[in-house]
Each structure stands twice: as C-alpha cells, then as structure tokens.
Amino acid sequence: MKTKESQCVTLKRSGSDYVLKLLSGKSEQEELEFWTVRTKRLRALKTSRN
C-alpha cells in the first residue's frame, strides 16, 4: 500500500532540489558566500517586518 506524501514533505523536497541546483558547480568558497548573502537577506527581511 502506497501512501500519498504530505504537501509539506513535497514542498521541502522541491526546495532542497532548488538549492542543490543553485549550488551545483560552485566551489566551497562560493557556497559559503551564497549562504552568507542569503542569511543576511533573511535577517534583513525579518527585521523589516518587526
């Protein structure tokens, strides 16, 4: 019996596939820069909403 995967699991998997696609072919240093920029962007967004 196969159960249908929940929408949140599907969303999580598609998100991780997207990030993997963005990071493919990047060096370790480029990946660190990517996450640094994304983290700063997220923090700015969170502080602007408060």
MARFI-467267 format. One record per residue (C-alpha): x, y, z; residue number from 0; residue in one letter. Coordinates in Angstrom, 3 decimals, padded with zeros to 6 digits. Layout:
N
@X->X Y->Y Z->Z seq->NUM type->a $
...
END
This chain:
50
@X->000.000 Y->000.000 Z->000.000 seq->0 type->m $
@X->001.460 Y->003.321 Z->-001.071 seq->1 type->k $
@X->000.553 Y->006.411 Z->000.908 seq->2 type->t $
@X->000.457 Y->009.865 Z->-000.606 seq->3 type->k $
@X->003.197 Y->012.077 Z->000.718 seq->4 type->e $
@X->002.022 Y->015.170 Z->002.525 seq->5 type->s $
@X->002.231 Y->018.575 Z->000.905 seq->6 type->q $
@X->004.833 Y->019.830 Z->003.382 seq->7 type->c $
@X->007.169 Y->016.940 Z->002.529 seq->8 type->v $
@X->006.730 Y->017.623 Z->-001.183 seq->9 type->t $
@X->007.466 Y->021.314 Z->-000.626 seq->10 type->l $
@X->010.570 Y->020.511 Z->001.447 seq->11 type->k $
@X->011.916 Y->018.171 Z->-001.227 seq->12 type->r $
@X->011.309 Y->020.623 Z->-004.048 seq->13 type->s $
@X->013.042 Y->023.339 Z->-002.007 seq->14 type->g $
@X->016.084 Y->021.192 Z->-001.372 seq->15 type->s $
@X->016.238 Y->020.282 Z->-005.080 seq->16 type->d $
@X->016.157 Y->024.010 Z->-005.918 seq->17 type->y $
@X->019.016 Y->024.810 Z->-003.527 seq->18 type->v $
@X->021.024 Y->021.872 Z->-004.863 seq->19 type->l $
@X->020.538 Y->023.237 Z->-008.388 seq->20 type->k $
@X->021.669 Y->026.718 Z->-007.290 seq->21 type->l $
@X->024.796 Y->025.337 Z->-005.632 seq->22 type->l $
@X->025.803 Y->022.803 Z->-008.271 seq->23 type->s $
@X->029.196 Y->023.508 Z->-009.751 seq->24 type->g $
@X->030.140 Y->026.041 Z->-007.072 seq->25 type->k $
@X->033.323 Y->025.785 Z->-005.053 seq->26 type->s $
@X->033.238 Y->025.554 Z->-001.279 seq->27 type->e $
@X->034.120 Y->029.244 Z->-001.014 seq->28 type->q $
@X->031.325 Y->030.182 Z->-003.424 seq->29 type->e $
@X->028.871 Y->028.104 Z->-001.387 seq->30 type->e $
@X->029.909 Y->029.920 Z->001.801 seq->31 type->l $
@X->029.411 Y->033.271 Z->000.083 seq->32 type->e $
@X->025.997 Y->032.123 Z->-001.164 seq->33 type->f $
@X->024.861 Y->031.221 Z->002.356 seq->34 type->w $
@X->026.310 Y->034.406 Z->003.836 seq->35 type->t $
@X->024.352 Y->036.551 Z->001.377 seq->36 type->v $
@X->021.151 Y->034.535 Z->001.836 seq->37 type->r $
@X->021.421 Y->034.708 Z->005.624 seq->38 type->t $
@X->021.926 Y->038.484 Z->005.553 seq->39 type->k $
@X->018.931 Y->038.844 Z->003.231 seq->40 type->r $
@X->016.734 Y->036.747 Z->005.503 seq->41 type->l $
@X->017.792 Y->038.667 Z->008.617 seq->42 type->r $
@X->017.069 Y->041.977 Z->006.887 seq->43 type->a $
@X->013.649 Y->040.719 Z->005.852 seq->44 type->l $
@X->012.835 Y->039.537 Z->009.375 seq->45 type->k $
@X->013.912 Y->042.816 Z->010.990 seq->46 type->t $
@X->011.954 Y->044.883 Z->008.476 seq->47 type->s $
@X->008.761 Y->043.002 Z->009.387 seq->48 type->r $
@X->009.093 Y->043.738 Z->013.106 seq->49 type->n $
END
